[in-house]
Amino acid sequence: MKRGILGGTFDPPHVAHLIAGEAAYRQLALDVVSFVPAGSPWQKADSGVSSAEHRWAMTSLSVEHIPYFVADDIEIRREGSSFMVETVESFDGDDVVLILGADAALGIRSWHRWRDLLERVELAVAPRPGVGRHEVEHAVPKPIEWLDMAPLDLSATDVRERARKGLSIRFYVRERVWQYVQEHHVYG
Ligand code: ATP
């Protein structure tokens, strides 16, 4: 099985995540793309991340009715910090393609056991405005498959800020996620 893994805080999961997953699914002929919300995002500790329960619910709703997208709660169930290398190891037997935004790819050598991780996966990188391709290729000691998608100037931080200001986040996220955010007052 050829599996894409798209990990993130998903606070909330937004359209750029879905578009990157879709591009990877087509371009790398994946069987499935797993969206894996981090239980305890160690690089974002103390920054007021929404509860794992909300992020899990939103991630599940975000992939609903897309047969080749699944949400996986493996990192939420695991105690302690969420390390991608351990997540990839848990899919032993699969060929794993790690799907990352260009900003995340830039920092990959700061990740826990990054050498083991890079040995184990192929990399599919989504362009992100403000991050140069050469910069990424220089930072990542492995060939990269660039995803063919429009660079989208959108982050979960932007979506949260819009919601907190009372601006609409409809169509920035899937419909059921938009509804969930309103019903549960996730961003106030
Ligand atoms: P935040 O603003 O809270 O830091 P984020 O929008 O960057 O969040 P994450 O959940 O942290 O989202 O990201 C999960 C993955 O999706 C990361 O690899 C990130 O680089 C990638 N990603 C997020 N937004 C985009 C985007 N607009 N274009 C390409 N990749 C993206």
Residues whose N, C-alpha, C, O or C-beta is under 5 A from the ligand:
A	BS01	ATP	G7 G8 T9 F10 D11 A16 I99 L100 G101 A102 D103 A104 A126 P127 R128 L152 L154 S155 A156 T157
